[in-house]
Amino acid sequence: KDRLNEDVVGLRKKSGVSLVAVAKKVPDLLVPWLSQLSERAKSLLSSGGMSPVNEMHLYEFLSCVATAVENPVDRSNFIADVLGSSIRILESPEIQNSIASVEGLLSFLGIAQAASNPASVTDPTFVKKVTNDFEMLFSSLNQLLSVGKRCHEAAKKRPNGGLPLQNLSATVDDTCNFPDEGPVGINELVINDPFVPLWPKVLPTVLKVMDVTLRVWHPECQASLLQNNIQRYAVAISDDEAFLATKQDGSVKGVFGEGGTAGSIVSGTDRRDLNLAPRWSGWFNESRNTCFQLLGLICMQRVIFAPELSHLYPQFVAVVANQEHLRSMEHRHFNQYLKQFIEIMMLSCPAPLYQSHLTAILGPVFEHLQYRLQYSWSPVLGTGSLGIESTRPMGSDNCMAAANQLASVGVDQWLIAYYARGGLFVGDLDNVTGEAAVEKARVELTRTYADMLQSTLALKGAWALVLANKAREDLALKRNDPSKLMSGPINKLANGKDYLNADGSKRTLAQLHIDARRLVRIDKLCHFLLLENEQIAGSLVVTIIQCLEYPDAYTCRRCTRIVHRILESVAWLDKYTELLGYRLLSAAVKAIVTEPKWMVGTEWDMINVIRDVYDRLVLGQYLLPGGQGPGLQMSRDPANSMMFEQTKVADKPLMGGGILTATSDFPRRILMEIGMSQEEVVATEKNLSEKRSAKEQKDVFRDLLRVAADKTKQAEGLNRGDNGVLDRAGAEESLLHGKLRQPTVSALPEKLVTYSMMKKKEGSNSPDPADGPWHGNIFD
């Protein structure tokens, strides 16, 4: 019977997925039967025997079919009718009361009752009621998200690519004067996307759910929950998150399989049992992540920038940029917050609205991220007041002490320890897996931050593809060879007729118009982040400099690429000189000279950063984007021989950027601090001015840094402790000592001797081959 139930559930899920796939592929063929399909779907939904997953599939199926309806008004009305029940549930007094306060939410989820009646969490009747109540709330939010995503995907596939324009011209406006790059009303957006008129109704409830969910993690509320033996599991990680923190081989069949982590957080029970305690963590994850994704969706659909929602924007900012929310989120929460909302908002916001819509959100977020990452990594680096033991996860055995510390040390000091352990409460999980979860949370947050900035600075993702396409177009124009635009990567087939993107996908007229707008945003967003707001720019640059020192090669390599874009954008400004010429350069030099093991493999990237800083701030040379190519020397200013002329592309980072016209002494000071004399610095600069190729300049820096590294190693002596990845790399691993290593494969002899030559020589020396031993015919 159990096996049959599992098979039936699996079959229903696959049927629902297949139904959605068919609707996405041929929605136009299903439109004539839309009314019949709608009636049948309503009948199934009202039957009460469907799982939430299957209900979601039905909603997605209907929304996919509805997107093929020709009339925008009919499309919008149908989507509103499909989601009417979900919206009514969210607007019901029961749901509104439950999300009006933290107390209401805790009671709604059965957490509050556990304090006075611990047996309630295992009472079958109460468990089923609470579970049904939560599924009602979550299913309504999830249905909005699923249908909204399907509508947005369909809008992007329309002939206009989802742009709020009726007809696209055959050519792109070279003046970059795009009327749709600004506030666009809902009445115009609904032409492509039938979901957008629902946002004025839906957004206030979404904000309430997100706000009250994040308030549960405020220190005072957390401390109260952690002191109760059952309520504490509401703020724990889930069994699924514990499973993801472990390194599993193919023999482990998921969370509930043999060797899985089911029942490890709440010892002896998991979410399949009639017990609320192991369900709470998953419920909070689902509601929080759904809210983040809905906020990302409203940005992608551009509704949050519409004039009709301007009256709600202060409320929007008050929730998403609430300082207490930002401080109280765990690393795993903040990770999703950045990926599912902040990154999408930056990529979706029209360029003219950066000041009005991004400043109030990005300022507090970037400032807090600097603080959070600093205290997350300081115990690992040994630079803070807390030792490495502070990174131990908080479990059931020590959570009471942590909760009681809040009153004695204060919120600020309590949060420092909170960030050191990633904010995680791991319940009854074993220490090894708990420590792996903390490490994973710390590293993932740092990597997410680096990846987010790469995307917004056009170093990866859709915006990077725009730059790659532009480079191809410039090359084709320069060589007068349009065929360059019809070929993709060598691993992609091309028919030689269609224009292709750099990644091999087909290039449409709509994409030409979209890319033209993205090209404007690439330039404007970089300028906004680094030059228009001191809070955003200062926090961003300082955090990236700090990330270069964190022992994670993935983050370090990506941050070096971000540093090059920063240098291309702001190296010519005096106000950045100390930050780039001293703090950035000292971090890069320290990372090379100390030769930590985690840096092995990324040394050339870091040396190229050193080269880029020194060339722009001291030598009057600028590089191609990304720190590529030779140093391009600028002439001395005829009016002042102590200064260089500025480049013609100082305000164009995508073309190489500018230089500091007045030479800075900060980089020279760094070289002298690592043991170089003034004469050696002058000789090095002369060498760099004469040898301007990338390889030659990097070799110069490697040689001088090797001398500094050897001096540092001698000063450390033999008493250096073993700190794992922070320990110094050995001579066989170090890039600086690469020339000193012996080759692992011996060189071929100058005169090549083949087997046939040896046989010929043997034959001439032997009177009779038959007299010798038989060697068989292996080589014959």
N, C-alpha and C positions, 0 to 999 in steps of 0.2 A: 504493500500500500504506500509506504514512504517513497519507494522507488518510482511508483506510478505517479505520485504527486509531483516529484521532481521533474519527471519527464513531461508532464502536462504543463508545468510552469515554464519549462524550457521551450516547449513547442509554442506556447502563447507568446513568449518574448520574441522568438524568431519570426512568428507570423506578423507581429506588430512591426518589427524592423523591416520585413519584406513589404508590408503595406506602405510604409513611409517611402521606401526606396522606389516603388512603382509610381507613387504620386509625384515624387521629385523628377522622375524620368519622363513621364507622359501626362502632365497635369491637364494639358489642353484636350486630351481624349476623354478625360473624366468630367470635364466641366458640364456637358449636357446632362449628366446624371447627378449633379451636385445636390439637388433638393432631395432625391431619394437616398443618396449616401448620407446626407445630413440627418434625415429622419431615422435611418437605421442606426447611425452612430448614437443619436440621442436615446434611442431605445436601449442600446447596450449599456450606455452610461447610467441610465436610470434603473437598470436591473439590479445594481448593487453587488454583483458577483465578480466584478473586475478588479484586478490589482492596480495600484497606482501607476505602475509602469505601463500597463496596457491602456489605461485611461490617457496617459501622456501620448502614447502612440496614436490613439484615435484623434486627439486634438492636433497633433502634428500632421496627420494624414489630411484632415479637413483643411488645415491652413495651407498645405502645399497645393491642394486642388484649387483653393480659393485664389491663390496668387495668379492663376491663369485666366481669371475672369477679366474681361476687357474693361468694363466700366470701373474707374477708381472708387466711386461712391458705393457701388454694389460690393466691391471687394472689402472695403472698410466696414460696411454694415454687417457683412457676413462674419468677419473676424470678431467684431464686437458681440455678435449673437453667440458665436461659438464659445467665447470666453466670458459670457455674461454670468454664468453660474460661479466661476472662479472669483470674479470681481465682487459678486454679491456676498460670497463667503468672507472675503477679506474685509468687506464693509459691515459685516454683521456685528451686533453689539458684543457677542461672546469673544470674537477675535480682537476687536478694538479694545475691550477691557483688558484682555490678556497681555496686550503689547503696550499698554499705557504706562506701565511701571515695571521695575525689576521684580517687585513682590508679586505682581500679577502674572508675569511670565513664569516665575519659579513655581507658583501655584498651578498654573496651566500645565506644566510639565511634571507635576507630582513631586518636585524637589522640596518645596516648603513643607509638605505633609510628612516627609521623611523625618523631620526633626521631632515632631510630637508623636508620630506613630510609625516607627521604623518598619513594622510589619506591612505597611501599605505598599511598599515597593515590590512585594511578592504576592500581594492579594490579586488573584486572577481577574476579578471583576474590575478592580481599580486599574490594573495594568492595561487591560483591553480598552477601557474608557480613555485613559490618557494617551495611549497609542493612537487610537482613532482620532482624537482631538488634534494631536500633532500632525498626523497624516493629512487631515483636512486643511490645516494651515500650509504645510509644506507643499502638498500637491497643488494647491491653488497658485502659490508662487512659482513652482516649477513649470506648471502649464503656461503661465505667462511668459516665462523665460524661453521655453521650447518653441512656442508659437512665434514669439518675437524674433527669435533667431532664424526660424524658417522664412519668415516674411522678409527679414533683412537679406538673407542669402538670395532669395528670389529677386529682390529689388536690384541687387548688384548684377544679376544676369540679364536685366532688361537692356534694350538697345542703347539707352543712354548711360548704362553702367551705374545706375543709382543716383546720378547727378540730378539735382532739382531743375533740370532744363528739359523742355519738350523736344527740341531738335538740336543736334550737334552739327556744327559746321564741319566741312571737310578739312579745314585747316585750323590749327591752334593759334589763338591770339598771342602774338609775340610781345605785346605790351604787358602781358600778365595781368590784365584788368578783367578779373572774373567776377561777374555780378553775384554769383552764388557763394563767394568766399566771404562770408559774413553771416549775420543773423538771417535765417530763412524760416518763414512761417510754417506752421503745421499744415496749413491748407496747401502749400506747395510740396511739402515732404510727403503728404499722403498720396500724391499721384503715383509715386513709386512703391511706397511701403504702407500697407493698410493698417499696420499695428500702431502707428505713431499717435493717432487721436486718443488712444487709451491712456497715454502717460499722465495727463493732468489728473485723472482719477486714481491712477495706480501709484504714482510716485510718493505721495504723502505716507501711504501705508508701508511701502518698501523702506522709506527712511525711518519710520517708527520701529519696524522689526529690526533693522540694522542697529539703530541706536540702543534699544533695550537689550539686544544680545551682547553688544560690546560692553555695556555697563556691568554685566555680570562679572567681567574680568577686571573691573576697577579694584585696586588693592584692598579697600575696606570690605567689599563684597566677597572677594576671593578669600580673605582671611577668615571671614565668618563661615564660609562653606567648608574650608579646609579643617576647621576644628570639629566638624561632625563626621563620625565614622562612615556615614553613607553619603551625605550630601557632597563630600569632597570629590566623589567620582564624576560629578557634573563638569568639573573643570579639568579632568584628566584627558590624556590622549586616548584615542580609540585603539582597539585591537588591530585594526587595519593599518593604522599609522605605526604601531609597534612592528608589524610585519614588514612594512616598507623600510624600516630602519635596520633590518637584519639582512645579511648577505646569504641569500638562499640559492641552492642549486635546483636543478630541474626536478629533483625527487620530491620536493615539498609541494603539495597540491593546494596552495592557497592558505588563507588564514585558518580555515577549519580543517585542513588536511593534517596528516601526521607530521609533526614538527612545526606546525603553524603556531600562531600566537593567540588563538581564541582562548578566552578565559585567563589571560595573563595580566590584564589590568585590574579587573575585579576578580580576584582569585576564585577559581572554581565555577564561574558562570560567565556566559557570553550573551550577546544580543538575541540569540535564538530562544533563550529561556524566557519564561514568564517572570522577568525581573527588570525593573526600570533602570537600576543603577548602571548596567553596562550599555544601555541604550542612549543615555543622556549625551555622552560625548559625541556620538555619531549624529544625533539630532542637532546639536549646536553647530557642528561642522556643516551639515547640509543647509541649515537656514542661513548661516553666515556667508558661506560661499555662494549660495543662490543670490543673496542680496548684492554681493560684490559683482557677480556676473550681470545682474540686472542693471546696476549702475554703469557697467561697461557697455551694455547694450544701448542704454539711453544716450551715451556719448557717440557710439558708432552710428546710431540713427540720427544724430545731430539735434535731437529734440531738446536736450538740456540747453542748447544755445539759441533756441527759438524764442522770439519775443513773448509768446503766450506763457512761457514758464519763467519769465524774469522775476515775477513776484515770489516764486518758490526758490529762487537761487540762493538767497541768504540762508534759508532753512537747510538747503542742500549742503552749503559750505559748513554750516554750524555742526552738521553731523559727520561729514566725511573728513573734515579737518579739525575735529574736536581734539584739543591737546590732550585731554585725559584719555580719550579713546586711543590715540596714537601711542601714548606712554604705556598703556595697560595691555595692549595686544601682545600675544606671544609671537615668537619668530615665525611660527607656521602660519599664524593669522596674517602677519604683515607680508609674508611671502605672497599669499593669494591676493591681498589688497593691492600690491604693486603690479602683479601680472594681470589680474582680471579687471582692474579699474584704472589705476594711475597711468600706466603705460598706454592703455587704449585712449584715455582722455587726451593725453598729449598728442597722440597721432591723429586724433579725430577733430581736434579743435581747429577751426579756421584761423588763419594767421592774424587777421585784424582783431581777433578776440582774445589774444594771449594775455594782454594786460588786464582786461576786465574779468576774464573767467579762470585763468590759470594761477595768477599771482597769489590769490588768497588761499589756494590749496597747496601749491607746490612749495611755497615758502615754509610753512610749518612742517610739511612732510620731509623735505630735504634736510632741514635743520635737525629734526628729530632723528633721522637716519644716521647722521654723523655721530650723534650722541649714542645711539643704540649700538652701532657697530663698534665704536671705540670701546665701550664697556663689555661688549660680547667677546672681543679678542684680547683685551688687556690681560686677563688671567693666563691665557695661553702664551702670550709674549713675555709675561713677567714684568709688565710695565705699570700695573695698577696697584691699588691697595689690597686687592683680593688675590689670594694664591690660586694655584691650579685646582685645589680641592673644591673651590667654589663652583667649578663646572660640573660637579657631580649632580645627577638629576635629583629632583625632589620626589620622594616616594612616600608611601603610607607610613613608613617608619620615622620619617623626619619632618613631615609636613606640619605637624603641630608646632614644632619649634620655630619653623619659618613663619607660620601665621602669627605667633606671639611676638616675633621680632618687630613686626610692623609698628606696634605701639612704642617700643623702646628705642628704635633707631630712626623712625620717621619714614615718610613715603619715599623721598629722594634716595636715601641710602638703601632702602629696601629694594627699590627698582634696579639699583646697580647690581645687586646679587641676583635679582630676577633675570636680568639680561645675560649674566654670566652663565646661567643654566638654560638659556633660550626661553625662559618662561615656562618650561615644561613641568607638569606634574604627571608622573608615570604610574601612579597607583602602586599595584603590587608587582610590577614588572621587575625582572631580575636586573642586577646592576650592570652587567655587560651590555645587554640590549638597551637599557636606559641610557648608558653613556653613549652608545652608538646613535641613539635618537637625538641626544643633545648636540653631538658633533654634526649630525646631518642637518639639523635645524640651523645651526650657525653658518655652516658652509653654504647651504642652499639660499639663505637670505642674502649673503654676500654676492653669490653668483647671479641671483635674480636682479639685484641692483645693477650689477655690471651689464647684464644682458639688456635690461631696460634702457640704460643710457646708450648702449650700442644701437638699439633700434631707433631711438629718438634722434640720434646724431647721424643716422643713415650709414651706419657701419655694418648692419645686418638687416635681414628682413625685407619687407616690401619697399622701403625707402632706399635701401642699398641697391635693389634691382633697378630703380629709377636711374641712379647714377651710372650703373653698368650699362643700361640702355643708351644713356646720353653719350657715354664714352664710345660706344659702338657707332652711334650716329656721327659723332665728330670724326672718327676714323674713316667711315665710309665717305663722308664729305671731303675729307682731306685727300683721299686716294681716288675720289670720283668713281667709287665702286659700290653701287647699291646692293650688289649680291651679298655684301657683308651683313646686311640687315635681314637676310633670308636664311642665314645659317645659325645653328645653335651650338651648344657644346658637342664635343666629339662623341659623347655617349647618347646623343639624341638624334633620331632620324628627322630629316627635313625634306619637304617635297620641292623646294626651290622656287615656290610660287608665293607662299604666304610670308608676310613679315613676322619675324619671331622676336621674342624677348631674349635677353642674354641667357636665361635659364632654359631656353628651348620651347617655352609655351607660346601659343599663338598671340600675336599683338593685334588688338582691335582698335577701331576708331575711338570707342569710348575710353579705352585705356590711355590713348594719346592725350585726351583731355584731362583724365584723372592724373596722369603723370606730370602734366604741366602744372597742375595745382600743387601736387606733392613737391615738385621742385622748388616752388615758392616757399612752401612750409619748411622744407629742409633748411633753407637759408635763414628764414625768419625765426624758426624755433631755436636754432643754434645761437643766433644773436640774442634772442630773448633770455635764454638760460644763462648765458655767460656775460652779457653786457647791459642788461636792462634792470636787473633787480639784485641788489647787493646781498640780500639774505639768501636767495636761491643760488647765485653764482658762488658766493663764498663757501656755503655748505657743500655744494657739489664738488668744487675743486679740491677742497681740503679732504673730503671723504675719499675721493679717488686717489689722492696722494697716500692716505692712510692704507687704502686697499693694496697698494704696491708692497706693503710690508707684511700683510697677512699671509700666513703659510698655506697658500692654496694656489697652485700653479695655474689652474683654470682661470681664476679671477685675475691673477697677476697679468697673464698674457692678454686678456681682453682689456684690462685697464691701461696697458701700454698703448693700445690702439686709441682708446679714448683720450689719453694724454696727448697724442699727436694731434688730434682734432682740437683740443684745447689750445695747444701751442699755435696751431695755424690760425686760430680765431683771436687770441688775445695777447700773444707774445709781444706785440708792438706797443702795448699799453704800459705806461710807467707804473700804474697802480698794481699790476700783476707781477712786477719784477721780483720783489722779495719772495713772493709765494712760489714762483716758478724757479727763479734763479738760486734760491737757497733751500727752501723746504722740499720742493720736488726733487731737485738735484741731489740733495743730501740723502733723501730716502733711496733714490736709485743707486747712488754710489755705495751706500751702506749695504744694500742688497747684494751688490756684486762683490764688494771687498770681504764681507763676512762669509761668503760662499755657503749659505745654508743648503742642506740637501734638497729641500723642496723647490729650490730655484733651478735645479739641474734641468736643462732643456729649454729654459726661457731666458738664458743669459744674453743671447744676441738681441732679443727684443728689448731688454733693459738697457743694454749698451747703446742701442739705437735711440732710446729716449735721451740718454746722456748726450749723445751726439746732437740731437735735435735742439736740446736746450742750449748747449754751448754754441752751436752755430748761429742761432737766432739772437742770443743775448750778448755774445762777445765778439764773434767773428764777422758779423754783418752778412751772413749767408742764410738763405732759406731753402727749404727742401720741397719736393713734390708732395702732394697729399699722402698721408700715412707714413711720413718720414722716409719716403723712397727717393731714389736717385741721388745724384751728386749734390754737393753744396753749391748753390747758385750765388756767386759772390756779387754783392752790391758795391757800387763805387762810393768813394768818399764824397761827402758834401762839399762842393766847390766853395761855399760860403763859410764852412767850418770843417777843417780837416780832421777834427776830433770826432766827427759824427759821420754816419753813413746816410746815403740817400734811402728813402723808404721805397719798398717795392710798389709796383703798380697794382698789385692784387692784395694789398694789405687788408682790405675789407671783404675779400673773397677767399675764405678758408678752403673752399673746394678747388681752388686753383693754386694753393700753396701758402696763402696768407702772407703776413708781414714779419718784420724783424724789429728789434729794439735799436733805434737809430743812435742812441747814446750808449756806448758800451757799458755793461754792468760789471762790477767787481765781485758780485756775489758768487758766480761760478768759480772765479779764480780763488776766492777764499776757501771754497770746498776743497780744491786741489791742494792748497797749502795745508789745510787741516789734516789731510791724509799723508803728509810728509814730503810734499814737493817743495823745492826751493823756488824763489822768484825767477831765477835764471831758467830753471827747468820748465816753468809755466810758459815763459816767453818762447823757449825753444819748441815746446809743444804746439803753441798757437801758430808759430811760423810753419811748422810741419803740416798742420791742419789747413793752413791757407794755401800751401803749395800742392798738397794731396787732397783733392776735394771729392774723389769718388767715394761711394758709400763703403766699399770694402776697405779702402786704405784708411779712411777716417776711423772706422770701427776697430781696425787693427791697432791704430795708434792708441785709442782709449783702452783696448784690452791690455796692451803692453804696460801702460802706466798703472792700470788698476791691479795687474798681477804683482807689481813691486809692492804696492800698498797692502795687498792681501798677504804677501809673505811677511811683511813687517808686523801686521796684525796677528798673524798666526804665531810668530815668535813671541810677541808680547803676551799672548794667551798662555803660552807654555803648554805643558802636558796635563794641566789640571782641569781642562775643559770637561764638563760633565756631558753625559749622553742625554740629549734632549730630543732624540728621534729626528723628526723632520727639521728641527731647528739646529741640529748638530752640523758642523762644518763638513762639506762634501770632501771626499778623499781626492788625492791627486788623479786617480783613474777616472773620476767623475767630473772634475772641475774643467770648465771651459778655459779658464785663465791659464791652466797648465797643460793645455791640449798639445802644445808643441813639444812638451817634455815627455809625452807618453810614447811608449814603444808600439809600433804597429802590431796588431794582433794577427795579421796575415802576412807572412814573409813575402818579400818582393820577388818577382820572377827574375831569373838570371838574365844578364844582358844578352847572351846568346841563347835563343830558344832551342831546346832540344826536344824533338818529338819522339814518339815510340817507334815510328818507322825508321827514323835515322839511327836509333839504337840497334834495331834489328839488323839494319844493313851493316853496321859496324861489327856486330857480333858475327854475322855471316862471313865477313871478310877475314876475321881472326880465327874462325873455327874450321879445321880441315874437313870435318864431316859432321853436319848437324845431327846425323842419326846416332853419333856416338854420345851425344849429350843427353841430359834428362829431358823427358817429354813434358812440355808445358801446356799441351792441349791446344785447342783452336779458338780460345776466348776472343782474341782480337782479329782473327782472320775474317 
